């Protein structure tokens, strides 16, 4: 009986040991997670995703602090598993003073990733709290070097500068800071009102400038149109006068040629003793007399003495033509 009882005790002990080994010795790690294992209080190894076997009691996972969203907000809790995925910290708003002594509230977002789990566990006591405090102090230093207008218009520059500083500082902790984003920048209420007034005044000024430039352009276009119109009108009048002059000249040439032809024909009909020049003078004289007697019938006309000689020559010309 005693042997059987002893065997049962031994068997029960072995069963309990096997059960404890099965519960404590087999560790299943999910994808993108690791566990830091200590043996008798010293770092032994880092187990990765999959089924892993450790010695119970002798090997123990090291606790790691991280932030998790709870009903009360963000708070640090401990876990045996270290998540290697990229995470984001949404820090509460903090007051920061700019270079021109303006107190602004800034809310920052930090994206980071654990690259070396051993450093994240052994190089810093509370990694999330350390990152938060480092981000806050770095943000104060960066914003303190800028004026309010630069702070509001240089978010990309501030984000890049914060990311570089934090990445260098957290490299010792095995953390990679991928990017930093300034979510909100809220100046005091009176500063916001002054900025709104300034914005409205600037927009009004731009509107007036645009209106003045439009009126200027319209006036320039109107002046250019009037100028082009006058130039075209003057050019048309010049061309018209040229054409009229050319027409008058052509008409005079044609008349002169016709008169020359008429004189030539008359000269052929008059014999050699006749004088065609006297004939032409007599004809012109008669035409002039016709114009002189036009109009008022009571005109008194004085004829020069030489006209009688011209008129007397008409009888001789008539006789020659009758022949």
C-alpha positions in Angstrom: 0.0 0.0 0.0 2.8 2.4 0.9 4.5 1.7 -2.4 1.4 2.3 -4.3 0.7 5.5 -2.4 4.3 6.6 -3.1 3.9 5.8 -6.8 0.7 7.8 -7.0 2.4 10.7 -5.3 5.3 10.6 -7.7 3.0 10.2 -10.6 0.8 13.1 -9.4 3.9 15.2 -9.0 5.1 14.4 -12.5 1.6 15.1 -13.9 1.5 18.5 -12.1 5.0 19.3 -13.4 4.0 18.3 -16.9 0.9 20.5 -16.6 2.8 23.4 -15.3 5.4 22.9 -18.1 2.6 22.7 -20.7 1.0 25.9 -19.3 4.1 27.9 -18.6 6.6 26.4 -21.0 4.8 26.6 -24.3 4.4 30.2 -25.5 2.5 31.2 -28.7 3.6 34.6 -30.0 1.5 36.3 -32.6 2.7 37.9 -35.8 4.5 41.2 -35.4 5.0 40.6 -31.7 8.1 39.4 -29.7 8.8 38.5 -26.1 12.0 39.2 -24.1 12.9 36.1 -22.0 15.0 36.3 -18.8 16.6 33.3 -17.2 17.1 33.7 -13.5 16.8 37.5 -13.8 19.2 38.0 -16.8 18.4 38.5 -20.4 18.4 35.1 -22.2 16.7 35.5 -25.6 14.0 37.1 -27.7 11.3 34.8 -28.9 9.4 35.7 -32.1 6.1 34.7 -33.7 5.1 31.0 -33.5 5.3 28.3 -30.9 8.2 28.7 -28.5 9.4 26.5 -25.5 10.8 28.0 -22.3 11.7 26.5 -19.0 9.0 27.3 -16.4 10.1 29.1 -13.2 13.7 29.4 -14.6 12.7 31.5 -17.7 10.3 34.4 -17.3 9.1 37.0 -19.8 10.1 40.6 -19.0 7.3 43.1 -18.6 7.0 46.0 -21.0 5.1 49.2 -20.4 3.0 50.7 -23.2 0.0 52.9 -23.6 -3.4 51.6 -24.3 -6.7 53.4 -24.8 -8.9 52.9 -21.7 -12.2 54.3 -20.5 -10.2 56.9 -18.5 -8.0 57.8 -21.5 -4.4 57.0 -22.0 -2.5 55.2 -19.2 0.6 53.1 -19.0 0.1 49.3 -18.4 2.5 46.4 -18.6 2.4 43.4 -20.9 4.7 40.6 -21.7 4.4 41.1 -25.5 6.1 43.9 -27.4 4.3 45.0 -30.5 6.6 45.8 -33.4 4.0 47.6 -35.5 3.9 51.3 -36.0 2.0 53.1 -33.3 0.6 56.6 -32.8 0.6 58.7 -29.6 -2.0 61.5 -29.5 -0.6 63.8 -26.8 -3.0 66.1 -24.9 -2.8 69.9 -25.7 0.0 71.8 -24.1 0.7 75.5 -23.8 3.8 76.7 -25.7 5.3 80.2 -25.8 6.5 81.5 -29.2 9.5 83.8 -29.7 7.2 86.9 -29.7 5.7 85.8 -26.3 2.4 84.5 -27.6 0.9 81.6 -25.6 -0.5 79.0 -28.0 -2.0 75.5 -27.5 -0.6 72.7 -29.6 -1.7 69.2 -30.0 0.9 66.8 -31.5 0.7 63.3 -33.0 3.7 61.0 -32.9 4.2 58.0 -35.1 6.9 55.6 -33.8 7.9 51.9 -34.1 9.9 49.6 -31.8 12.9 48.4 -33.8 15.0 46.8 -31.0 12.9 45.2 -28.2 15.9 44.6 -25.9 16.8 48.3 -25.9 13.1 49.3 -25.4 13.0 47.1 -22.3 16.4 47.6 -20.7 17.4 51.1 -21.8 14.3 53.0 -20.5 12.0 52.4 -17.6 8.8 53.8 -19.0 9.1 54.2 -22.8 5.7 55.8 -23.6 6.1 58.4 -20.8 9.7 59.1 -21.8 8.6 59.7 -25.5 5.8 62.0 -24.3 8.0 64.1 -22.1 10.7 64.3 -24.7 8.2 65.3 -27.4 6.8 68.0 -25.1 10.2 69.6 -24.2 11.4 69.4 -27.8 8.2 71.0 -29.1 8.7 73.9 -26.6 12.3 74.4 -27.8 11.3 74.4 -31.5 8.3 76.7 -31.1 10.3 79.0 -28.8 12.6 79.8 -31.7 9.7 80.9 -34.0 7.3 83.8 -34.0 3.6 83.2 -34.2 3.3 83.8 -37.9 6.1 81.4 -38.6 4.6 78.8 -36.4 1.2 79.0 -38.2 2.8 78.9 -41.7 5.7 76.5 -41.1 4.1 73.3 -40.0 6.0 71.1 -42.4 9.3 72.6 -41.3 8.4 72.1 -37.6 7.2 68.5 -38.2 10.5 67.7 -40.0 12.6 69.3 -37.3 10.8 67.5 -34.5 11.0 64.2 -36.3 14.8 64.5 -36.8 15.4 65.5 -33.1 13.2 62.8 -31.6 14.5 60.1 -33.9 18.1 60.9 -32.8 17.1 61.0 -29.2 15.1 57.8 -29.2 17.6 55.7 -31.2 19.2 54.7 -27.8 15.9 53.2 -26.8 15.5 51.1 -29.9 12.7 53.2 -31.3 12.3 54.7 -34.7 10.2 58.0 -34.9 8.7 57.9 -38.4 6.9 61.3 -38.4 5.5 64.0 -36.1 2.3 66.0 -37.0 1.0 69.2 -35.4 -2.7 68.5 -35.3 -3.9 71.8 -33.8 -2.3 75.2 -33.2 -4.7 77.5 -31.3 -3.6 81.1 -30.4 -5.4 83.1 -27.8 -8.9 84.3 -28.6 -7.9 88.0 -28.9 -5.0 87.0 -31.2 -7.5 85.0 -33.4 -9.8 88.1 -33.6 -6.9 90.3 -34.6 -5.8 87.8 -37.2 -9.3 87.6 -38.6 -9.4 91.4 -38.9 -6.1 91.4 -40.6 -7.2 88.7 -43.0 -10.4 90.6 -43.9 -8.3 93.8 -44.4 -5.8 91.9 -46.6 -8.6 90.4 -48.7 -10.2 93.8 -49.0 -6.9 95.3 -50.1 -6.4 92.6 -52.7 -9.9 93.1 -54.0 -9.2 96.8 -54.4 -5.9 96.2 -56.1 -7.5 93.7 -58.5 -10.3 96.2 -59.2 -7.8 99.0 -59.8 -5.7 96.8 -62.1 -8.8 95.8 -64.0 -9.8 99.4 -64.5 -6.3 100.2 -65.6 -6.2 97.4 -68.1 -9.7 98.5 -69.4 -8.5 102.1 -69.8 -5.4 101.0 -71.6 -7.4 98.8 -73.9 -9.9 101.6 -74.6 -7.0 104.0 -75.4 -5.4 101.5 -77.6 -8.7 100.9 -79.4 -9.2 104.7 -80.0 -5.6 105.0 -81.2 -6.0 102.1 -83.6 -9.3 103.6 -84.8 -7.8 107.0 -85.5 -4.8 105.4 -87.2 -7.1 103.3 -89.4 -9.3 106.4 -90.1 -6.3 108.5 -91.0 -5.0 105.7 -93.2 -8.3 105.4 -94.9 -8.5 109.2 -95.6 -5.0 109.2 -96.9 -5.7 106.3 -99.3 -8.9 108.1 -100.3 -7.1 111.4 -101.0 -4.4 109.5 -103.0 -7.1 107.7 -105.0 -9.0 111.0 -105.6 -5.8 112.8 -106.7 -4.9 109.9 -108.9 -8.4 110.0 -110.4 -8.2 113.8 -111.0 -4.8 113.5 -112.5 -5.9 110.7 -114.8 -9.0 112.7 -115.8 -6.8 115.8 -116.6 -4.4 113.7 -118.6 -7.3 112.2 -120.5 -8.9 115.6 -121.2 -5.6 117.1 -122.2 -5.1 114.2 -124.6 -8.6 114.6 -126.0 -8.0 118.4 -126.5 -4.7 117.7 -128.1 -6.3 115.2 -130.5 -9.1 117.8 -131.3 -6.5 120.5 -132.0 -4.6 118.1 -134.2 -7.7 117.3 -136.2 -8.6 121.0 -136.5 -5.0 121.8 -137.6 -5.2 119.2 -140.3 -8.4 120.8 -141.6 -7.0 124.3 -141.5 -4.6 125.1 -144.3 -1.1 126.1 -143.7 -1.9 129.8 -143.4 -4.2 129.3 -140.5 -3.1 129.4 -136.9 -4.5 126.7 -134.6 -3.3 128.5 -131.5 -5.6 131.4 -132.2 -8.4 129.0 -132.5 -7.8 127.4 -129.2 -7.5 130.8 -127.5 -10.8 131.9 -129.0 -12.6 128.8 -127.8 -11.3 129.2 -124.3 -12.3 132.9 -124.4 -15.9 132.0 -125.4 -16.2 129.4 -122.6 -15.0 132.0 -120.1 -17.6 134.5 -121.4 -20.3 132.0 -121.0 -19.4 131.6 -117.3 -19.3 135.3 -116.9 -22.8 135.9 -118.1 -24.4 133.2 -116.0 -26.5 134.2 -113.1 -27.7 137.7 -112.8 -28.9 139.2 -116.2 -28.2 142.8 -115.1 -24.5 142.3 -114.9 -22.2 144.8 -116.5 -19.3 143.1 -118.2 -16.1 144.9 -119.1 -14.1 143.3 -121.9 -10.4 144.0 -122.4 -9.3 145.7 -125.6 -7.4 142.6 -126.7 -10.6 140.6 -126.8 -11.8 142.4 -129.9 -8.8 141.0 -131.9 -9.5 137.5 -130.7 -13.2 137.8 -131.6 -12.4 139.2 -135.0 -10.3 136.2 -135.7 -13.3 134.0 -135.3 -14.7 135.2 -138.6 -11.6 134.2 -140.4 -11.6 130.8 -138.8 -15.2 130.3 -139.8 -14.4 131.1 -143.4 -11.5 128.7 -143.3 -13.8 126.0 -141.9 -16.5 126.7 -144.6 -13.9 126.1 -147.3 
